[in-house]
Amino acid sequence: MVYELRDWDIVSGVGITALGVAAARAVETSRTDALVRDPYAAEFVRAAESPIPMPTRAEDVADDDHRWSLMSVFLGLRSRYLDEYLLGSHESAGASVGARQVVLLAAGLDSRAFRLPWPEGATVYEVDQPRVLQFKDAVLAHGGAEPACERRGVPIDLRDDWAAALAGSGFDPAAPTSWLAEGLMPYLPADAAERLLTTVHKLSAPGSTIAVEYMPGVGSALADSSAASLSAGLGIDLASLLSDADYDPNARLSELGWAVDEVTVAQLAERYGRTFDDEEVAELAGKGRYLTARKH
């Protein structure tokens, strides 16, 4: 089944996967050759007081515990690539990206508004459920964190009229936008994924871009491989939360007239000098994809 995203809780279901992602980012951050530097990730983990122990430093991961090592590699690759996408430091679909209006869909515990060197005038909109943003805001405020851009929370469930809520927060559909759907598409059934991309298309001015993470048949892929141990480390059946919808965002965005580029996790590992020490996980990395697209 696909988890009801409206029922968000930081220590269960989708909430604990978000916490696990933060823990993996914290572990990667602690490495001397880290692909991402997220000084807030460990604070989220500590503040949540999860009943499931989660490491926040590489030295906390046992030598024989490959789950967190693998997760930190995956999250390091993902974070680095998408950081570069948002800052426009690589080429996508034949043109550089990096609009000053950024929308993070299902932002979760994303701290990019605080940790990235945004250009002057950048505005980052974080769209997610009220409880998600409340938890994040409380942790960041307690630590005295200050955003490096204009940050605007948009507290709404993505199944509701989030486009209207975004507009009410000051979003300008006439300005080019950089959209990010990180860790979102794998949870969505086909009809929800279609609504999401259709709405993004309607709200996007020419020159807008989007980055999407997806994996065809992700639920089955996780259930049928040794990667299932990753979800076991969180005490949940991750495969049951994910969608096996046969939905291709690459094809759909192309139909809508966007110029699309795509890269696999395995290709990113080669680009950034990372390896997977498990054959099945390496095979899974060949299936995981990130697309970036530009609207003409």
N, C-alpha and C positions, 0 to 999 in steps of 0.2 A: 504494500500500500504506500501511497504518498502521504507523508506527514502533513497534518493540518498546520500550516505555517502560522495561523492566527494564534495557536496555542503555545507561543514561544515561552520557554523557561530556560534560564541560563544553565541549569544543571540537569536537564533532561532533553531527549529528542534532538531537534535541530539546534537548540540552544547549546547543548553540550558539544555538538560538532563544531560550533563556532568557537567554543572555548578551547577545544582541541586544536583548532587551527591557530589560535592565539598562542597556545603552548608551543606548537611546532615552530612558529615564527620566533618565539623567544629563544628556543634552542638554537635555531639558525643564527640569530642575532649574536649569541654568545661565542660563536666560532670566530677564529682569527681571520678566516677567509670568507666571512659571511657574505651572502648574496643580497641580504636585506638587513637594514638596521632599524629595528622597531623597539625603541626604549619603553614603550607603553604595554607591549604584549604581556610581559610577565606580571605587570600590575593588574591586568584584567583577570589573570588566572588566580592570583592571590586573593583578590577581592571577592571572587565568586565562591570561594571556600567549597569547591566541588568535593563530593563524597568519593570521587574517583581520583586517585593521585595522578598528577600531571607534572612532568619535569619542565623546568624553565631555563635550564642551562645544559650544555652538552655534557658536562661532567656528571650531571645527575642521571644520565642515560647509561644503563648497564651495558657492558660490552656485548652480552648475548641478547639484548633487547633491540631487535632490528626495527621494531614498529616505529618508535619515535625517531630513529635515525632516518628511516625512509620518509616519514611524514615531513621531517624538517627539510629534506632534500626537495621533495615535491613543492612544499610551500615556499622554499627559497627560490626555486625556479619560477614559480608562478608570480610571486611578489616582485621579483627583479624585472621580469618581462613586462608586467603590467605597470610597474612604476615608470619604466622607460616609455611605454605607450602614452601614459598620461602627461609626461613631461616633454614628449615629442622628440626624444633623443634617438629614435630610429625611424626608418622609413616604413610606411604602411600603405598598401594599395596604390603605390606610385606617388604618394605625396606625404609630406611630414604631417604629424598630428600634434595636438597640444593646444586645444582651445582654452580660452580663459574662463569658460563656463563648463563646469564638470558636474556630472550627475552619477552618483554611486547608487546603483539599484540593489536593494537588500544589503545595505552597507555593513550590517553586523558590527563587529569589533574592529573594523577598518580604521586605522589612525593616520591615513595619508594626509588629511587636512592639517595634521600637526607635524608630521615627520618629513614631508617632502619640501624641497625648496621651490615653492610656487612663484611664478612671475607676478609682478605687481599687477593688481587688478583682478586676480583670479578669484572666482567664487566656486566653492564646492558645496553641492547639495547632497545630503545624506538621506536617502529614502529608506525607511524601515519602520517596523512596528514601534509604537510608543515605548513599550517596556525595554526594548533593545536600546533605544537612544537614551532612555532615562538611566539605565545601568551604566552605559558608556560615559555619559556626561558626568555622572556622580564620581566615577573613578578618576576621570581626567581632571575634574575640578579639585578633587581631594589632593591630587599630586601637583596642582598648580600649573597644569599644562596650558599653553597658549597656542591657538592655531596660527599657522603660517600663511593664512589666506582668509578671505571672508568665508566663514563656515555657517551653513544654514541647515538645520535639521528639518526633515519633512516627516513627521510621525504619522505614518499611515500604512495599512496592510496593502500589499501590491495587488490583492484581489479587489480592492475598493477603487474609488476614483482617484488614483494617485496623480494622474495628470492635472486634475483640478487643484489638488493640494500643492503640487509643485508650482503651478502658476501663482497660487496664493502666497507662495514663499518668495516670489520675485523672479522666477524663471522667465527668460525671454526667448520665445520660440523663433524669433527672427535672427538670433545670434547663433553662430556655429557652436556646437556642443560636443564635448567628449563624454560619451556614455561608457559605463563600465558595468558589466554583468559578470561578476566574479563569484564562483561557487554558488550560482543561482540556477542556471539552466538544468543541471542534473536532477534537481528536485521537482521540476515542473512537468505536469502532463502536457500533451501536445497542444490542447486548446489554450492552456494558460501561456505556453511559450509563444504561440501565435499571437495572442492578444498583446503580449509584452512587446514583441518586435513591431507589430503593426502600430502600436501607440508610439513607440520610439520613432518610427518612420514619420508619423504625422507631426511629431513635435520637433523634428530635426530640420534646421535650415541647411541649404547647400554648404558643403565644407565640413559638416558634422561627421564625427567618427564614432565607432563603437568597437569595444573589445568584448568578446564572449568566450567563456570557457565551457566546453562540452565534451562528452564522450558517448558515442553511439552505444546503446545497450549497456549503460554504466552499471545498472543494478545487477544484471547477470554477470558482467565482467568481474565485479567485486566478489560476488557470491561464489564464483567458480575458480577463484585463484587464491594464491597464498596472501594476496593483499587483504583478504578477509580478516587477517590478524590485526590489521590497522584499526578496523572498527571494533574488534574484540577488546583492544586496549582502552576503548572508551566505554566499555560495558554495554554497548548497544549493537543491534543488528543494522549496520549502516545501509546494507543493500535494501532492506525493507523500507527505508526512508526515501530512497532514490527512485526516479522514474525510468522505466524502460521504454518510454515513448519513442516511436520511430519518427523523430522530428529533426530536420536538418537545417539549422540556422544559416549555414553557408548558402544552401540552395535558395532559401527564402529571401535572404538579403539580396542575393544576386537577382532574383525575380523582381525585387522592388527597385532595382537600379543602382544598388551600391556596388562599388568595386571592392572585392574581397581578397584578402590574403590569409593564409592559414599556416600554422606551424604545429608540430607535435611536441609533446613533453620530451620525448627522446631527442628530438632535434635541439630543443633548448638545453638539455643536459650536455650535449656535445658542444654547443655554443659557449656555455658558461663553465665548462670543465667539471661536470659532476658525473658520477657513475652510480648504477644500481647493482648491488651485489646479489640480487635474486633474479633468476631468469624469468619467472612468471611476472614479477613486478616490472622488469624491463620490457616485457611484452606488453604489459598494461600501459606503460609509458608511451609505447608506440601508438596506442589507441586514443589517449588523451589529447585533446586539441584546443588550441587557442586561435580564434580568428579575429582579425582586425579588418574593419571595413570603413569606407569613406563614401558619403553621399555626394553625388555630383550636383 
